[in-house]
Amino acid sequence: MIAILDFGSQYTQLIAKRFRRLGFKARVYPARTGATELIAGLKGQAGANGPEGERLSGLVLSGSPSSVGTGIDPDPKLFDLGVPVLGICFGYQFLAKHFGGKVESSTHREYGQAWVEKPTAASTSQDALLEGTPEKFRVWMSHGDSVVATPPGSDTILLSAGKIAAFRMLDKKIWALQFHPEVFHSQHGDELLGNFAEKICGVPKGEWSVAKALEDSLAKLRKDLKDVPVLHCAVSGGVDSTVLAVLLSQVTKVHAIFVDHGFLRAYDEADLRKYFAPYPNIQLEVIDARENFWKELKGKSDPEKKRKTIGRLFIETFYSHIGAKAGTKVYLGQGTIYSDVIESAQASSGGASHNIKSHHNVGGLPDNHDFVLVEPLREFFKDEVREIGRLLKIDADSLARHPCPGPGLSIRCLGPLEPERIEVLRQADALFSSELHRRGLYTQTWQAFCVLLPVSTVGVMGDSRSYESVLALRAVSSTDAMTAEASRLPLEELCEIANLIVNQIKGVNRVVYDITGKPPATIEWE
C-alpha cells in the first residue's frame, strides 16, 4: 500500500485516484501524520478493513499552497522507514531543502503547461521512474518556489527550460518532481506514478478497481441502511445525484426530492423524469420553492452569499417538507463527490488547504442540521462516478450529461439576481446546449454553459444602436474537475452559435468565449 501525505494541495486526491486507476492500493493521510502514527494506523486499518499483512510500500509527499518551513513540514522520521519516497511540488521542495539543497522564491510563478526533458547523461535518462517516457514531454506546473540546488549526492533527472525539474537520491530511495504528474494535463503521468508504484515500491497491480470499490460501497450501504425503509435523496438531474439515487435504490426505497429553486435550466426537470422512469424503487417528487428562494436571493450579487443562502434554504425546504423535528433521525442522501470536498477545504485535517469556494453540497449546509447524511460517492471523482453509473447500467445519455452546480443558474448570472436576467440566461443556455447536441459537439466537451455578465455594451442591430448584455460561453475539457483546458471547439461553429444567440435571445448583443484553463481560473465563474 502507498501512503500519500496531504499537505493541502488541491490535487492530493488525484494522486490516490491515479494510483487506483492503475490498480494500485493507495490511501491519503493528513500532513501531520508521524512515522509512528502512520505505521500504527496502518496496522489498525489492516486488521479492521484490509487483508492481514497489509504493509507500507511507498510514501508520497503532496503539493501544498504553503512554502517549505511554514510549519507543515513532514515528520523527518518518515524517511527512516526504509520505503521509497516520491515528492511532488511542495514535497519536491521539502526533500531538496531537508537533505541539504537550496530552495528560493521564483522571480516568476509557474502555473500551467511546461515542457521537461531528460539530461544527456545516460545513467539519469534511464532512471526507473522515467521508464517508458520520451526525451521531452509536457507537464503541469503550479508553484511559486523553486529548487536552485539539489542535495549532495543527488542526480538531476529532468530539466525544464534549463532549470531543475526532478531529482533522485538512490541511496535514500528518494525521487522528487517539481510538476504534478497526477493531473490530467501532465503527459505520461500514468507511466511516472505506475513506475514508482510497481518498479520502485514493488506494489502489485489489480488490488483496487471501481468495480471492487462499488461492491464494498454496496456492502456498507446494506449494513448501514438495513433498518431504513425509506431514504430521502436530494436530486438535481446531474450525473452525481442520478448515480447516487440509483445506487441507493439497490438497497432501499428512495424518496428522490427535486427542489425547484427558480434557477434550473430549461430541461432539468424533464430530463430527470426520463432518467428515473426505469427504476420503480425511486419515487420522484418535485417541490416548487421558487417563491421562497427568490424572496431572499433577489438582488444578491456576492457569489458566496448566493451559495450559502441556497444551501440554507435547501435544507430548510427539506425540514419543512419532510416534517423533520429536532432529535428526529432523517436519512438524507447527497451526491457529494471529492472535488466538492476538496474545494470546500473539508478534505485535509492537516489544516493546509486553502478554501477556493463553498459548494452547495458541502459548505452550504448549516452546522446544526439533524439529518443523517449518506454520501457514498464522497471519495470518488467525476469519471469514477460515471464508471459506477455504467456498472449500474444507467442510461448512457444521463451519464454523458454535463455537470451543473447545485445553485444552478444563480452562480452563472454574475451581479444582482433578477428574474428577467435569469430568464435571459436560461434561454441562452438551452439554445447553446441544443446547438451543441445538433452539431455533434456535446460529447466533445466535458462541460459547457453560459455566463451572463453584469456588463452592457454598445451594438448595432437593425441599423439602430443597442445597449445590451454580454454573454460568455464556457466549454472545457477535463476528467475530474480538478484541472481543465478550454475545449477546442471549431471557431466557425462558435461563431454560428453566437450569431444565433444574439438573434434569438432578446437582451444579449455580444458573445465571448472563455479560453482560460484551470488553474489559474476555476471552471465556474462564481
Buried (B, 14 or more C-beta within 10 A) or exposed (E): BBBBBBBBBBBBBBBBBBBBBBBBBBBBBBBBBBBEEBBEBBBEEBEEEBEEEBEBBBBBBBBBBBBBEEEBBBBEEBBEBEBBBBBBBBBBBBBBBBBEBEBEEEEEEBEBBBEBBBBEEEEBBEBBBBBEBEEEBEBBBBBEBBBEBBBEEBBBBBBBEEBBBBBBBEEBBBBBBBBBBBBBBBBBBBBBBBBBBBBBBEBEEEBBEBEEBBEEBBEEBEEBBEEBEEBBBBBBBBBBBBBBBBBBBBBBBBBBBBBBBBBBBBBBBEBBEBBBEEBEBBBBEBBEBBEBBBEBBEEBEEBBEBBBBBBBBBBBBBBEBBEBEEEEEBBBBBBBBBBBBBBBBBBBEBEBBEEEBBBBBBBBBEEEBBBBEBBBBBBBBBBBBBBBBEBBEBBEEBBEBBBBBBBBBBBBBBBEBBEEBBBBBBBBBBBBBBBBEEBEBBEBBBBBBBBBBEEBEEBEEEEEEBEBBBBBBBBBBBBBBBBBBBBEBEEEBBEEBBEBBBEEBEBBBBBEBBEBBBBEBBBBBB
